[in-house]
């Protein structure tokens, strides 16, 4: 299999870089049929320990504003075409918030709300907007997340995906659009549980993430 590939180095926190990316894409290909908003990162720690700029603002700039600005840049092209597919890679954190994920979860909840409104805004122009919610994925995310805390929380191996599996799911969304897709499907049970029995999920997450760590920190002090 072959294809025409264009690689453009882009800082998703910089509007000028996003403009350049879309401009070069249009110059090379003349259209945008599919947009996949995949760039994102996390800084995971207790909220009071996160730096206001390098941890909090940086996550919002990339995870939220990067998605909004990129989508806004390609939207006029798709509207003119009266076709297109916009897929944003969200996260289970965008549906179920857990301790130390406060800002990351906020950014993914924002992408959820943005995409839901946008889907209803552009559907009459033949544009599909989809969200995919992976659980744990084997990537460099945790190495780059700047995790300073220790935790006993972990994701069972059978609920962890590879990047290739997520990629195949995205291709499936291009072929058969759907509003939202939680993968693997077992995570959908967690989402359902959080919606119907939030108090139970409170107890489960607090027990796994918070009490042992907070206790250890207090003992050290």
C-alpha positions in Angstrom: 0.0 0.0 0.0 1.2 3.5 -0.8 0.0 7.0 -0.4 1.0 10.6 -0.4 2.1 11.6 3.1 2.8 15.1 4.4 4.5 15.6 7.8 4.3 19.0 9.4 5.9 19.6 12.8 3.2 21.3 14.9 3.0 22.6 18.4 -0.7 22.2 19.2 -0.6 24.9 21.9 0.3 27.5 19.2 -2.4 28.9 17.0 0.1 29.9 14.3 1.4 26.3 14.0 -2.1 25.0 13.6 -2.9 27.6 10.9 0.3 26.5 9.1 -0.6 22.8 9.4 -4.0 23.3 7.8 -2.6 25.7 5.1 0.1 23.2 4.1 -2.5 20.4 4.0 -4.8 22.3 1.8 -2.0 23.4 -0.5 -0.9 19.7 -0.9 -4.2 17.9 -1.0 -6.8 20.5 -1.8 -9.3 19.2 0.7 -9.7 17.7 4.2 -11.9 14.6 4.3 -11.0 13.4 7.8 -9.7 15.2 10.9 -8.5 13.2 13.8 -7.9 15.2 17.0 -5.4 13.0 18.8 -2.8 15.2 20.3 -2.9 15.5 24.1 -1.0 14.9 27.3 -1.6 14.8 31.1 0.1 16.0 34.2 -1.2 13.8 37.0 -0.9 14.9 40.6 -2.9 16.5 43.5 -4.4 19.7 42.2 -2.5 21.9 44.7 0.8 20.5 43.5 0.2 21.3 39.8 2.0 24.3 38.4 -0.5 26.9 37.1 1.3 27.3 33.8 3.4 24.2 32.9 0.8 21.7 34.3 -2.6 23.3 34.2 -2.6 25.9 31.5 -0.5 23.7 29.2 -3.0 20.8 29.4 -5.9 23.1 28.5 -3.9 24.7 25.7 -3.1 21.4 24.0 -6.0 19.1 25.0 -8.8 21.7 24.6 -7.8 24.7 22.6 -5.7 22.7 20.2 -8.8 20.6 19.4 -11.0 23.7 19.0 -8.6 25.7 16.9 -7.8 22.8 14.5 -11.4 21.9 14.1 -12.3 25.5 13.4 -9.6 25.8 10.8 -10.8 22.8 8.7 -14.5 23.4 9.2 -15.0 25.9 6.3 -13.5 23.4 3.9 -15.7 20.6 5.1 -18.8 22.8 4.9 -18.0 23.8 1.4 -17.5 20.1 0.5 -20.7 19.3 2.4 -18.9 16.2 3.7 -16.2 15.3 6.2 -15.5 13.3 9.4 -14.2 14.8 12.6 -13.0 12.3 15.2 -11.7 13.4 18.6 -9.8 10.9 20.8 -11.1 11.5 24.2 -10.6 9.3 27.3 -12.5 7.4 29.9 -11.3 10.4 32.1 -13.7 12.4 30.0 -16.6 10.4 31.4 -15.4 9.3 34.8 -13.2 11.6 36.9 -10.6 10.1 39.3 -8.3 11.7 41.9 -5.1 13.3 40.5 -6.7 13.5 37.0 -8.6 16.7 37.8 -7.2 18.9 35.0 -6.8 16.1 32.5 -10.4 15.0 33.2 -11.5 18.6 32.9 -9.9 18.9 29.5 -11.5 15.7 28.2 -14.9 16.6 29.6 -14.5 19.9 27.6 -13.7 18.0 24.4 -16.8 15.8 25.1 -19.1 18.9 25.4 -17.5 20.7 22.5 -17.9 17.7 20.2 -21.5 17.0 21.2 -22.5 20.6 20.4 -20.5 20.6 17.2 -22.1 17.4 16.0 -25.5 18.9 16.1 -24.2 22.1 14.6 -22.6 20.6 11.4 -24.7 17.5 10.8 -26.9 19.3 8.2 -23.8 19.9 6.1 -23.0 16.2 5.9 -20.2 16.3 8.5 -19.9 13.5 11.1 -18.5 14.2 14.5 -17.4 11.2 16.6 -15.8 10.7 19.9 -13.7 7.7 20.9 -13.0 6.9 24.6 -10.1 4.5 25.1 -9.3 3.2 28.6 -5.7 2.3 29.3 -3.4 2.4 26.2 0.2 1.2 25.9 1.9 4.4 24.9 4.4 6.9 26.3 1.6 8.8 28.0 2.5 7.7 31.5 6.3 8.4 31.0 5.5 11.9 29.7 2.8 12.6 32.2 5.1 13.9 34.9 3.6 11.6 37.5 5.3 12.3 40.9 2.8 10.5 43.1 2.8 6.8 43.9 -0.4 4.8 43.6 -1.7 1.3 44.0 -4.3 1.9 41.3 -3.7 -0.1 38.1 -5.6 -1.1 35.0 -6.1 -4.9 34.5 -4.0 -6.1 31.5 -7.1 -7.4 29.6 -8.5 -3.8 29.6 -5.4 -2.2 28.2 -5.2 -1.5 24.5 -2.3 -1.0 22.1 -2.0 2.1 19.9 -2.6 -0.1 16.9 -6.0 -1.3 18.3 -7.0 2.3 18.9 -5.9 3.2 15.4 -8.0 0.5 13.9 -11.0 1.7 15.9 -10.5 5.2 14.5 -10.5 3.8 10.9 -13.7 2.0 11.7 -15.2 5.3 12.9 -14.3 6.9 9.5 -16.1 4.0 7.7 -19.0 3.8 10.1 -19.4 7.0 12.1 -21.0 6.8 15.5 -21.6 9.5 18.2 -19.3 7.9 20.8 -17.4 4.7 21.3 -16.0 3.4 24.6 -13.2 0.9 24.1 -12.7 -1.8 25.2 -16.4 -2.4 25.8 -15.8 -3.4 29.5 -15.1 0.3 30.3 -18.7 1.1 29.3 -19.7 -0.7 32.5 -17.7 1.7 34.5 -19.3 4.7 32.7 -22.8 3.2 33.3 -21.9 2.6 37.0 -20.7 6.2 37.4 -23.9 7.6 35.9 -26.3 5.4 38.0 -24.4 4.9 41.2 -21.9 7.8 41.5 -21.7 7.4 45.3 -20.4 3.9 44.8 -17.8 5.0 42.3 -16.8 7.8 44.8 -16.0 5.1 47.4 -14.2 2.9 44.9 -12.0 5.6 43.5 -11.2 7.3 46.8 -10.2 4.0 48.3 -7.9 3.1 45.4 -6.3 6.5 44.8 -6.6 8.8 47.8 -6.6 7.3 51.3 -3.3 5.3 51.2 -1.4 8.2 49.5 -2.7 10.9 51.7 -2.0 8.8 54.8 1.5 8.1 53.7 2.2 11.8 53.1 0.8 12.8 56.5 3.0 10.1 58.1 6.1 11.4 56.4 5.4 15.0 57.6 
